[in-house]
Amino acid sequence: MGSSVVFRRLALAGALVALGLVVGCASNRDQTQASETAQLQAQAKLAADATTVLQQQMLQPSQARIPRALIEKARCIAVFPTVTEAGLIFGGSRGTGLISCRQRTGNYMDAPPAVYTLSSASVGLQAGAAQSSVVLLFTTLQSTRAVLDSLVKLGSQVAVSAGPKGYDQPIRDSAPIVAYGLSKKGLFAGLNLSGSKVAFDKTRNSVIYNVTDPQPREILLQTPQVPQSMSNYAEALEQFTNSEG
């Protein structure tokens, strides 16, 4: 076989390999973009669901509302639209939600939400599954710092208590974190979050804010504007904290 034929065959083989690499890279890029698009859509749904929780609470009668004094006192607010409790013998709960912290202006309209998870593990006789929405009010500097440090251990690190209801009810003292469990109909549900963990979700926040290594302080306090996918939630949270009952 002539050297020119061998050369042409080698060149053709090299071209096919290169083409395969290009196609493979394009395929990987397409898969990555599709994955990021799906994640952004999921986070937009999370924001919409959290918005619904706030709207449902604002539509409740005054006696079934979270007290205005606690809302005004809160430095950060978390909304977990769906927390699922399930298990038999070994159980637990888990949910994904949004936390926003007041900006220097004192409002939430320009407060970028960060995605956090709420999880717990328990041992006991349980059956079936139950879902509720959870709203957390972080009312002290201590609890706010815990949020900014990416992990909050409820009960052991920062005290948490179930909150009272009644929009006009005066509040003298409160735990650093006040928790509310709301049924899908907006009614208060039994709630015990002692032992649960609230953790910053790096993966989800990385996609939303297009940051390789997102940090809670940077997202919550230093991001210049609320992402478009979260803007309706920020507006609802601002209304929630300023509504007249």
Order of alpha helices (4+ residues) and beta strands (2+ residues): alpha-alpha-beta-beta-beta-beta-alpha-beta-beta-beta-beta-beta-alpha-alpha
